[in-house]
Amino acid sequence: MAKRKSIALGKWLKLNFSQSGVSLTGLKGVRFNLSKRGLRGTAYIPGTSISKSKTLLPRDHFKKYWIQYIIGGIVVIVIFNQFLTHASIK
């Protein structure tokens, strides 16, 4: 049985950790997964079985530049979260 750990990143985003990798979820219709295959993005239509997945960064490329991608991802999450927080107040 796989253990799962989740961390909320603001009101809309959640970072999920499992034995197979890390995923970022929260916005309806978009999901990002980081696993041994690399970074994959999935766009889907909620409530249907329609989805499209694509490898955004292959494993070899990610292994070479992993720290830059982690730092960049954190910066994007923080900025996006701030944008959503301020947009919902109005």
Residue, then its C-alpha position, 0 to 999 in steps of 0.5 A: m500500500a502506497k503512503r501519500k502525503s499532501i501539502a496545501l499551497g494556498k487555497w487552490l493548490k496542493l502538492n502530493f507526495s507518493q512513492s512514485g513521485v510528486s504531483l501538483t493539483g488544484l486547478k480544475g483541468v490541469r495536473f503536473n506529475l514528476s516521476k521517474r519518467g520526467l515531468r508530465g502535464t495533463a489537461y482534462i475536462p472535469g466530469t468526463s474521460i477526456s484528457k491529454s498528457k504530454t511529457l514536458l521534460p524527459r527524465d534525462h533533461f530533468k536530471k541534469y537541471w533539476i535544481q533550476y526546475i525546482i526553484g522555478g516551480i516554487v517561484v511560479i507557485v508562489i506568484f500564481n497563488q498570490f495572483l489567485t488570492h488577490a483576484s478572489i478578494k475583489 
